[in-house]
Amino acid sequence: MVSAPRCRPGARGLLALLLLLPLPGARGLCGAPPRLSRARRQNTSCTEDCPIGTEVTYRCSGGFVKIPGKSDTVVCLSNSEWSNFGEFCNEHSP
């Protein structure tokens, strides 16, 4: 009968930790870009599972105008989350 190899004391904890780490390439994607009620994606080259570094720019929907100085772009960050940005479209006042 063949026995399983033995780990040195303390090595099991390290092995367990390594098994919990994500594999290379397991991360590195963001989900679908956020949907906004007052704006639509301007560039739709990436609709889901977007790679890190992807930038998605939005354009205000009809009846709304961009607030000067507010960002209209989100970026897929290295933590596989989309960057935060606030509402950047206001109702157009005649």
Buried (B, 14 or more C-beta within 10 A) or exposed (E): EEEEEEEEEEEEEEEEEEEEEEEEEEEBBBEEBBEBEBBEBEEEEBEEEBEBEBEBEBEBEEEBEBBEEEBBEBBBBEEBEBBEBEEBBEEEEE
